[in-house]
Amino acid sequence: MSLQANSIIGGSKDTCGDKVTLGIITVSDRASSGEYVDEGGPAILQFFEEALVSPAEIIYRCIPDDLDIIKQTMIELSDDFDCNVIVTTGGTGPAKRDVTPEATISVCDRILDGFGEQMRNISLEYVPTAILSRQVGGTRDKCLIFNLPGRPKAIRETIDKIWEAVPYCVDLLGGPYMDMDDEVCNAFRPRDARRR
């Protein structure tokens, strides 16, 4: 499936989950200008297609490394589109134009330090430069927002593990029950929070 501005994926008669709304934001000057094709956003979508059993609406944006534009896009997806989760890719390194973490922090009500800590721990298993990453995660009202690396391989290494905590986080924020394919992503919930 190609990544378009708005898409519907998933949904199975066997699901016990509700419909979720997920945002994907690729932050890249070159991809947003058409200089090259975005590969990060499709890597996130591929994970959603493989792992989600619940039906999901996907809202996609590819934008430049501009602090105000990133903030506005996060606010739009959270407040106007009611995204339950927004996942970003790109703009998390130490370069001057890398401002995705600053944008995330500025729009979030609360920062969840464990997201950044765990993503760096995962990436350090593969590359020593993971210590240069400034990824963060937090919440804006009922929306979870977190930053992934920019490279497709690193995205999958990270999201496959991080997402195990996401459905229960969405539950705690008052969002829909997100049903996952346990063979792809064995999401953790306390026994009394599970529907099946």
Long-range contacts (C-beta under 8 A, 24 or more apart in sequence): 1-45, 1-49, 2-42, 3-38, 3-41, 3-42, 3-45, 3-58, 3-60, 4-60, 5-59, 5-60, 5-61, 6-57, 6-58, 6-59, 6-60, 7-45, 7-57, 7-58, 7-60, 8-55, 8-56, 8-57, 8-58, 9-45, 9-48, 9-49, 9-52, 9-55, 9-56, 9-58, 10-48, 10-49, 10-52, 10-53, 10-54, 10-55, 10-56, 11-54, 11-55, 11-56, 12-53, 14-53, 15-53, 15-54, 15-55, 15-179, 16-177, 16-179, 16-195, 16-196, 17-53, 17-54, 17-55, 17-176, 17-177, 17-178, 17-179, 17-195, 18-54, 18-176, 18-177, 18-178, 19-54, 19-55, 19-56, 19-57, 19-176, 20-52, 20-54, 20-55, 20-56, 20-57, 20-84, 20-85, 20-170, 20-175, 20-176, 20-178, 21-56, 21-57, 21-59, 21-81, 21-82, 21-83, 21-84, 22-48, 22-56, 22-57, 22-58, 22-59, 22-83, 22-84, 22-85, 22-86, 22-87, 23-58, 23-59, 23-60, 23-61, 23-74, 23-77, 23-78, 23-81, 23-83, 23-85, 23-86, 23-87, 24-58, 24-59, 24-60, 24-61, 24-86, 24-87, 24-88, 24-89, 25-60, 25-61, 25-62, 25-63, 25-70, 25-73, 25-74, 25-77, 25-86, 25-87, 25-88, 25-89, 26-60, 26-61, 26-62, 26-63, 26-88, 26-89, 26-90, 27-63, 27-64, 27-65, 27-70, 27-88, 27-89, 27-90, 27-91, 27-100, 28-62, 28-64, 28-65, 28-90, 28-91, 28-150, 29-64, 29-65, 29-97, 31-62, 31-90, 32-62, 32-63, 32-64, 33-64, 38-62, 39-151, 39-152, 40-89, 40-90, 40-148, 40-150, 40-151, 40-152, 40-155, 41-89, 42-152, 43-89, 43-152, 43-155, 43-156, 44-87, 44-89, 44-148, 44-155, 44-159, 46-156, 47-155, 47-156, 47-159, 47-160, 47-163, 47-185, 50-181, 50-184, 51-160, 51-163, 51-180, 51-181, 51-184, 51-185, 52-178, 52-179, 52-180, 52-181, 53-179, 53-180, 53-181, 54-176, 54-177, 54-178, 54-179, 54-180, 59-83, 65-90, 65-91, 65-97, 65-98, 65-99, 65-100, 66-99, 67-99, 67-102, 67-103, 70-99, 70-100, 70-103, 71-103, 71-106, 71-107, 74-103, 74-104, 74-107, 74-140, 74-145, 75-107, 75-140, 77-143, 78-107, 78-140, 78-141, 78-143, 78-145, 79-140, 79-141, 82-143, 83-143, 84-142, 84-143, 84-144, 84-170, 84-173, 84-175, 84-176, 84-178, 85-143, 85-144, 85-145, 85-166, 85-170, 86-143, 86-144, 86-145, 86-146, 87-145, 87-146, 87-147, 87-148, 87-159, 88-145, 88-146, 88-147, 88-148, 89-147, 89-148, 89-149, 89-150, 89-155, 90-150, 91-147, 91-150, 92-133, 92-134, 92-135, 92-147, 92-148, 92-149, 92-150, 93-132, 93-133, 93-134, 94-132, 94-134, 98-134, 100-147, 101-134, 101-135, 101-136, 101-147, 104-136, 104-137, 104-138, 104-145, 104-146, 104-147, 105-136, 105-138, 107-140, 107-145, 108-138, 108-139, 108-140, 108-145, 109-138, 109-139, 109-140, 109-141, 110-138, 110-139, 111-136, 111-137, 111-138, 112-137, 112-138, 112-139, 112-144, 112-146, 112-169, 114-165, 115-146, 115-162, 116-147, 118-161, 118-162, 119-146, 119-147, 119-148, 119-149, 119-158, 119-162, 122-157, 122-158, 122-161, 122-162, 123-149, 123-154, 123-157, 123-158, 125-157, 126-154, 126-157, 127-154, 139-173, 142-173, 142-174, 142-175, 143-173, 144-169, 144-170, 144-173, 160-184, 160-185, 163-187, 164-188, 168-193
